Amino acid sequence: MSEIWALIRASSATGVVTDFVVAESHRGTGVASELMRQAEDFCQSLGLSTVKLSVLHAKSVARGFYEKSGYLPYEAVYRKVL
């Protein structure tokens, strides 16, 4: 069993991918694109019209993957450690 998974929850007409992880050994093989396609197809099958996800700003490779997959920046979340 490979370490590839995604968790999706529905909120209104939007599917939210809350976790999307591909093991390093599987990166660059196209499996992330296929998994994302399947997640999007699943959301469409539920009648959802939008998919939303979050990624840490420091994860530039992940952000590049999402943007290449058609995702656009939507909101910014700021935090301060006290």
BABA-987521 format. One record per residue: x negated, y, z negated of N, C-alpha, C, O in turn; residue number from 0; residue in one letter. Coordinates in Angstrom, 1 decimal, padded with zeros to 4 digits, always signed. Each point is the difference from the previous one (the first is absolute). Layout:
BABA-987521
+--------+--------+--------+--------+--------+--------+--------+--------+--------+--------+--------+--------+-----+----+
:    n_x :    n_y :    n_z :   ca_x :   ca_y :   ca_z :    c_x :    c_y :    c_z :    o_x :    o_y :    o_z :   i : aa :
+--------+--------+--------+--------+--------+--------+--------+--------+--------+--------+--------+--------+-----+----+
:      X :      Y :      Z :      X :      Y :      Z :      X :      Y :      Z :      X :      Y :      Z : NUM :  a :
...
+--------+--------+--------+--------+--------+--------+--------+--------+--------+--------+--------+--------+-----+----+
end
This chain:
BABA-987521
+--------+--------+--------+--------+--------+--------+--------+--------+--------+--------+--------+--------+-----+----+
:    n_x :    n_y :    n_z :   ca_x :   ca_y :   ca_z :    c_x :    c_y :    c_z :    o_x :    o_y :    o_z :   i : aa :
+--------+--------+--------+--------+--------+--------+--------+--------+--------+--------+--------+--------+-----+----+
: -000.9 : -001.2 : +000.0 : +000.9 : +001.2 : +000.0 : -000.9 : +001.2 : +000.0 : -000.9 : +000.2 : -000.8 :   0 :  m :
: +001.1 : +000.7 : +001.7 : -000.7 : +001.2 : +000.1 : +000.5 : +001.1 : -001.0 : +001.2 : -000.1 : -000.4 :   1 :  s :
: -002.0 : +001.1 : +000.1 : +000.4 : +001.0 : -000.9 : +000.6 : +001.2 : +000.8 : -000.6 : +001.0 : +000.1 :   2 :  e :
: +001.8 : -001.2 : +000.5 : +000.6 : +001.0 : +000.8 : +001.5 : +000.1 : -000.5 : +000.7 : -001.0 : +000.0 :   3 :  i :
: -000.3 : +002.2 : -000.4 : +001.4 : +000.1 : -000.4 : +000.4 : +001.4 : +000.0 : -000.8 : +001.0 : +000.1 :   4 :  w :
: +002.1 : -000.8 : -000.1 : +000.6 : +001.3 : +000.0 : +001.3 : -000.1 : -000.9 : +000.7 : -001.0 : +000.1 :   5 :  a :
: -000.4 : +002.0 : -000.8 : +001.3 : +000.1 : -000.8 : +000.8 : +001.1 : +000.6 : -000.5 : +001.1 : +000.1 :   6 :  l :
: +001.7 : -001.4 : +000.2 : +000.9 : +001.0 : +000.6 : +001.2 : +000.2 : -000.9 : +000.6 : -001.0 : -000.4 :   7 :  i :
: -000.1 : +002.2 : +000.2 : +001.2 : +000.2 : -000.7 : +000.8 : +001.1 : +000.8 : -000.6 : +000.8 : +000.7 :   8 :  r :
: +001.9 : -000.9 : -000.8 : +000.8 : +000.9 : +000.8 : +000.6 : +001.1 : -000.9 : +000.4 : -000.3 : -001.1 :   9 :  a :
: -000.4 : +001.5 : +001.6 : +000.5 : +001.1 : -000.7 : +000.8 : +000.9 : +001.0 : -000.7 : +000.6 : +000.9 :  10 :  s :
: +002.0 : -000.6 : -001.0 : +000.8 : +000.7 : +001.0 : -000.2 : -000.6 : +001.4 : +000.1 : -001.2 : +000.1 :  11 :  s :
: -000.5 : +002.0 : +000.9 : -000.3 : -000.5 : +001.3 : -001.5 : -000.2 : +000.3 : -000.4 : -000.1 : +001.1 :  12 :  a :
: -000.3 : +000.1 : -002.2 : -001.5 : -000.1 : +000.1 : -000.5 : -001.2 : -000.7 : +000.3 : -000.3 : -001.1 :  13 :  t :
: -001.1 : -000.5 : +001.8 : -000.8 : -001.1 : -000.6 : -001.3 : +000.6 : -000.5 : -000.6 : +000.8 : +000.7 :  14 :  g :
: +000.2 : -001.2 : -001.9 : -001.2 : +000.5 : -000.6 : -001.0 : -001.2 : -000.2 : +000.3 : -001.0 : -000.7 :  15 :  v :
: -001.4 : +001.1 : +001.4 : -001.0 : -001.0 : -000.2 : -000.8 : +000.4 : -001.2 : -000.7 : +001.0 : +000.0 :  16 :  v :
: +000.8 : -001.7 : -001.1 : -000.6 : +000.4 : -001.3 : -001.4 : -000.5 : -000.2 : -000.8 : +000.5 : -000.7 :  17 :  t :
: +000.5 : -001.6 : +001.4 : -001.3 : -000.6 : -000.1 : -000.3 : -000.7 : +001.3 : +000.8 : -000.7 : +000.6 :  18 :  d :
: -002.0 : +001.0 : +000.0 : -000.4 : -000.6 : +001.3 : -001.5 : -000.3 : -000.2 : -000.8 : +000.9 : +000.0 :  19 :  f :
: +000.5 : -002.2 : +000.0 : -001.4 : -000.4 : -000.3 : -000.4 : -001.1 : +001.0 : +000.8 : -000.9 : +000.3 :  20 :  v :
: -001.9 : +001.1 : +000.3 : -000.6 : -001.0 : +000.9 : -001.4 : -000.3 : -000.6 : -000.8 : +000.9 : -000.2 :  21 :  v :
: +000.5 : -002.1 : -000.1 : -001.3 : -000.4 : -000.5 : -001.1 : +000.4 : +001.0 : +000.2 : +000.0 : +001.2 :  22 :  a :
: -001.4 : +000.4 : -001.8 : -001.1 : +000.5 : +000.8 : -000.3 : -001.0 : +001.1 : -000.4 : +000.4 : +001.1 :  23 :  e :
: +000.4 : -001.7 : -001.4 : -000.3 : -001.0 : +001.0 : +000.9 : +000.0 : +001.2 : -000.3 : -000.6 : +001.0 :  24 :  s :
: +001.5 : +001.2 : -001.1 : +001.0 : +000.0 : +001.1 : +000.1 : +001.3 : +000.7 : +000.7 : +000.2 : +001.0 :  25 :  h :
: -001.4 : +000.8 : -001.5 : +000.0 : +001.4 : +000.6 : -000.7 : +000.0 : +001.4 : -001.0 : -000.7 : +000.2 :  26 :  r :
: +001.6 : +001.4 : +000.7 : -000.5 : +000.1 : +001.3 : +000.4 : -001.1 : +000.9 : -000.5 : -000.2 : +001.2 :  27 :  g :
: +001.4 : -000.7 : -001.6 : +000.4 : -001.1 : +000.8 : +001.4 : +000.2 : +000.6 : +000.5 : -000.8 : +000.8 :  28 :  t :
: +000.1 : +001.9 : -001.1 : +001.4 : +000.3 : +000.6 : +001.1 : -000.4 : -000.9 : +001.2 : +000.2 : +000.2 :  29 :  g :
: -001.6 : -000.9 : -001.3 : +001.1 : -000.5 : -000.9 : +000.7 : +001.1 : -000.7 : +001.2 : -000.1 : -000.3 :  30 :  v :
: -001.8 : +001.2 : +000.0 : +000.7 : +001.2 : -000.7 : +001.0 : +000.5 : +001.0 : +001.1 : +000.4 : -000.4 :  31 :  a :
: -001.4 : -000.2 : +001.7 : +000.9 : +000.5 : +000.9 : +001.2 : -001.0 : +000.2 : +001.2 : +000.5 : +000.1 :  32 :  s :
: -001.4 : -001.8 : -000.1 : +001.1 : -000.9 : +000.1 : +000.8 : +000.0 : -001.3 : +001.3 : -000.1 : +000.1 :  33 :  e :
: -001.9 : +000.2 : -001.2 : +000.8 : +000.0 : -001.3 : +000.8 : +001.3 : -000.1 : +001.2 : +000.0 : -000.4 :  34 :  l :
: -001.8 : +001.1 : +000.9 : +000.8 : +001.3 : +000.0 : +001.2 : -000.1 : +001.0 : +001.1 : +000.5 : -000.3 :  35 :  m :
: -001.4 : -001.1 : +001.4 : +001.1 : -000.2 : +001.0 : +001.1 : -000.8 : -000.6 : +001.2 : +000.3 : +000.2 :  36 :  r :
: -001.5 : -001.4 : -000.9 : +001.0 : -000.8 : -000.6 : +000.8 : +000.7 : -001.1 : +001.2 : -000.1 : -000.1 :  37 :  q :
: -001.9 : +000.9 : -000.7 : +000.6 : +000.8 : -001.0 : +001.0 : +001.0 : +000.6 : +001.1 : +000.2 : -000.5 :  38 :  a :
: -001.5 : +000.5 : +001.6 : +000.9 : +000.9 : +000.7 : +001.2 : -000.7 : +000.6 : +001.1 : +000.5 : -000.1 :  39 :  e :
: -001.4 : -001.7 : +000.7 : +001.1 : -000.8 : +000.5 : +001.0 : -000.4 : -001.0 : +001.2 : +000.1 : +000.2 :  40 :  d :
: -001.7 : -000.5 : -001.4 : +000.9 : -000.3 : -001.1 : +000.8 : +001.2 : -000.5 : +001.2 : -000.2 : -000.2 :  41 :  f :
: -001.8 : +001.3 : +000.1 : +000.8 : +001.2 : -000.3 : +001.0 : +000.3 : +001.0 : +001.2 : +000.4 : -000.4 :  42 :  c :
: -001.5 : -000.5 : +001.7 : +001.0 : +000.2 : +001.0 : +001.2 : -001.0 : -000.1 : +001.1 : +000.4 : +000.2 :  43 :  q :
: -001.4 : -001.6 : -000.5 : +001.0 : -001.0 : -000.2 : +001.0 : +000.3 : -001.1 : +001.1 : -000.5 : +000.0 :  44 :  s :
: -001.6 : +001.3 : -001.0 : +000.9 : +000.4 : -001.1 : +000.7 : +001.3 : +000.4 : +000.8 : +000.5 : -000.9 :  45 :  l :
: -001.0 : +000.0 : +002.1 : +000.7 : +001.2 : +000.4 : -000.7 : +001.3 : -000.5 : +000.6 : +001.1 : +000.0 :  46 :  g :
: -001.8 : -001.2 : -000.4 : -000.8 : +001.1 : -000.5 : -000.6 : +000.8 : +001.2 : -000.4 : -000.6 : +001.0 :  47 :  l :
: +000.4 : +001.9 : -001.1 : -000.5 : +000.8 : +001.1 : -001.4 : +000.6 : -000.2 : -000.6 : +000.5 : +001.0 :  48 :  s :
: +000.1 : -000.6 : -002.2 : -001.3 : +000.6 : -000.3 : -000.8 : -001.0 : -000.9 : +000.6 : -000.7 : -000.8 :  49 :  t :
: -001.9 : +000.8 : +001.0 : -000.9 : -000.8 : -001.0 : -001.0 : +001.1 : -000.6 : -000.5 : +000.8 : +000.8 :  50 :  v :
: +000.4 : -000.9 : -002.1 : -000.9 : +000.9 : -000.7 : -001.0 : -000.8 : -000.8 : +000.3 : -001.1 : -000.5 :  51 :  k :
: -001.5 : +001.6 : +000.4 : -001.0 : -000.7 : -000.8 : -001.0 : +001.0 : -000.7 : +000.0 : +001.2 : +000.5 :  52 :  l :
: -000.7 : -001.6 : -001.4 : -001.0 : +000.9 : -000.7 : -001.4 : -000.6 : +000.1 : -000.1 : -001.2 : +000.1 :  53 :  s :
: -000.9 : +002.1 : +000.0 : -001.3 : -000.5 : +000.0 : -000.9 : +001.1 : -000.7 : +000.3 : +001.2 : +000.1 :  54 :  v :
: -001.3 : -001.7 : -000.9 : -000.8 : +000.9 : -000.7 : -000.8 : +000.8 : +001.0 : -000.5 : -000.5 : +001.1 :  55 :  l :
: +000.2 : +001.8 : -001.4 : -000.7 : +000.9 : +000.9 : -001.4 : -000.6 : +000.3 : -000.5 : +000.2 : +001.1 :  56 :  h :
: -000.1 : -000.8 : -002.1 : -001.4 : -000.5 : +000.2 : +000.0 : -001.2 : +001.0 : -001.1 : -000.4 : +000.5 :  57 :  a :
: +002.2 : -000.2 : -000.2 : +000.0 : -001.2 : +000.9 : +000.1 : +000.5 : +001.5 : +001.0 : -000.2 : +000.6 :  58 :  k :
: -002.1 : +000.8 : -000.1 : +000.1 : +000.5 : +001.3 : +000.2 : -001.0 : +001.1 : +000.6 : +000.3 : +001.0 :  59 :  s :
: -001.2 : -001.5 : -001.2 : +000.3 : -001.1 : +001.0 : +001.4 : -000.3 : +000.1 : +000.6 : -000.2 : +001.1 :  60 :  v :
: +000.1 : +000.0 : -002.3 : +001.4 : -000.3 : +000.0 : +000.8 : +001.1 : +000.6 : +000.9 : -000.2 : +000.8 :  61 :  a :
: -001.2 : +001.5 : -001.1 : +000.7 : +001.1 : +000.5 : -000.1 : +000.0 : +001.6 : +001.0 : +000.3 : +000.7 :  62 :  r :
: -002.2 : -000.6 : -000.2 : -000.2 : -000.1 : +001.4 : +000.8 : -001.1 : +000.6 : +000.6 : +000.2 : +001.1 :  63 :  g :
: -000.5 : -001.3 : -001.7 : +000.9 : -001.1 : +000.5 : +001.4 : +000.4 : +000.0 : +000.7 : -000.2 : +001.1 :  64 :  f :
: -000.2 : +000.8 : -002.1 : +001.4 : +000.4 : +000.0 : +000.3 : +001.1 : +001.0 : +001.0 : -000.1 : +000.7 :  65 :  y :
: -001.9 : +001.0 : -000.5 : +000.2 : +001.1 : +001.0 : +000.0 : -000.6 : +001.4 : +000.7 : +000.3 : +000.9 :  66 :  e :
: -001.7 : -001.3 : -000.7 : +000.0 : -000.7 : +001.3 : +001.2 : -000.8 : +000.3 : +000.4 : -000.2 : +001.1 :  67 :  k :
: +000.3 : -000.2 : -002.2 : +001.2 : -000.8 : +000.1 : +001.3 : +000.9 : +000.2 : +001.1 : -000.5 : +000.0 :  68 :  s :
: -001.3 : +001.8 : +000.0 : +001.1 : +000.9 : +000.2 : +000.5 : +000.7 : -001.2 : +001.0 : +000.8 : +000.1 :  69 :  g :
: -001.6 : -001.0 : -001.2 : +000.4 : +000.6 : -001.3 : -000.6 : +001.4 : +000.0 : -001.1 : +000.2 : +000.3 :  70 :  y :
: +001.9 : +000.8 : -000.8 : -000.4 : +001.3 : -000.2 : +000.0 : +000.4 : -001.4 : +000.8 : -000.5 : -000.8 :  71 :  l :
: -001.8 : +001.4 : +000.3 : +000.1 : +000.5 : -001.3 : +001.3 : +000.6 : -000.3 : +000.6 : +000.7 : +000.8 :  72 :  p :
: +000.0 : -001.0 : -002.0 : +001.3 : +000.4 : -000.4 : +000.1 : +000.9 : -001.2 : +000.7 : +001.0 : +000.0 :  73 :  y :
: -001.5 : -001.4 : -001.0 : +000.0 : +000.8 : -001.3 : -001.4 : -000.2 : -000.6 : -000.7 : -000.9 : +000.2 :  74 :  e :
: +000.4 : +001.8 : -001.1 : -001.2 : -000.1 : -000.8 : +000.4 : -000.1 : -001.5 : +000.9 : +000.7 : -000.4 :  75 :  a :
: -001.7 : -001.5 : -000.3 : +000.2 : -000.2 : -001.4 : -001.3 : +000.4 : -000.7 : -001.0 : -000.5 : +000.4 :  76 :  v :
: +001.1 : +001.4 : -001.4 : -001.1 : +000.4 : -000.7 : +000.0 : -000.5 : -001.4 : +001.1 : -000.2 : -000.6 :  77 :  y :
: -002.3 : +000.0 : +000.0 : +000.0 : -000.4 : -001.4 : -001.2 : +000.6 : -000.6 : -001.0 : +000.4 : +000.6 :  78 :  r :
: +001.1 : -000.3 : -002.0 : -001.1 : +000.5 : -000.7 : -000.2 : -000.9 : -001.2 : +000.9 : -000.3 : -000.8 :  79 :  k :
: -002.1 : -000.2 : +000.6 : -000.4 : -000.8 : -001.2 : -000.2 : +000.9 : -001.1 : -000.8 : +001.0 : +000.1 :  80 :  v :
: +001.4 : -001.2 : -001.2 : -000.1 : +000.8 : -001.2 : -000.9 : -000.6 : -001.0 : -000.3 : +000.5 : -001.1 :  81 :  l :
+--------+--------+--------+--------+--------+--------+--------+--------+--------+--------+--------+--------+-----+----+
end
